[in-house]
């Protein structure tokens, strides 16, 4: 009588010194898609306005900034209307901050997945950041409408926008991946991250004012080491057809890649203990 053997799957711990296993991530690409789609649906489930919230948050913040800071920023926005100026800074910032906040809580929020089945754990923060990218894509339509309303035309520099969005995505993913692992190991980060993001917004003056008018040209070089600030400056310049700040772009791009390397290595180092401590 012929004996049959059931197929077995052997799970072997990966090399923690490796950044990521790109081949494995490619095999699980469909799972990443479903994680992104799930996060998008959960975010707007049982809401009246649905995806309109992606527009209302930056729009309401723009109105508040325009009411209280427009006079102080009158000489710091160049020739662009202040509401449009601040909206072009708020949109990439909201993507960046929301992606970090969502990714930082993603592993803890998906406890059932982590403890029951195997898949590359880094897909969870990647899915959270990807869901934020969907909101960002929706909100870009609002920026286009506002530019048409104010008669501001873009130029060839708009071709750089996909690169800038990709760098924002890399920076957010690097920080979010790092914080997601830290939140599993140290639950204090549940409280640290919202406070950190709030302070980070005020430490990114490019959102609401030309930062050269705040800290002066002498210390301008230092602001580029805040990747959000350098990328937001260039995002606005590219959208409005202004000259790019190549120094800020190069430093912020370097910081973005350094952050995703640091986040990826730390995540790989401790991910094998997630199921035990989560």
Secondary structure, DSSP 8 states (H G I E B T S, - for coil): ---------------TTSS--HHHHHHTHHHHHHHHHHHHHHHTTT-SSGGGHHHHHHHHHHHHHHHHHTTTTTTSSTTS-HHHHHHHHHHHHHHHHHHHHHHHTHHHHTHHHHHHS-S-THHHHHHHHHHHHHHHHHHHHHHHHHHHHHT----GGGGGHHHHHHHHHHHHHHHHHHHHHHHHH-TTHHHHHHHHHHHHHHT-GGGTS-THHHH-GGGHHHHTTSHHHHHHHHHHHHHHT----HHHHHHHHHHHHHHHHHHHHHHHHHGGGHHHH-
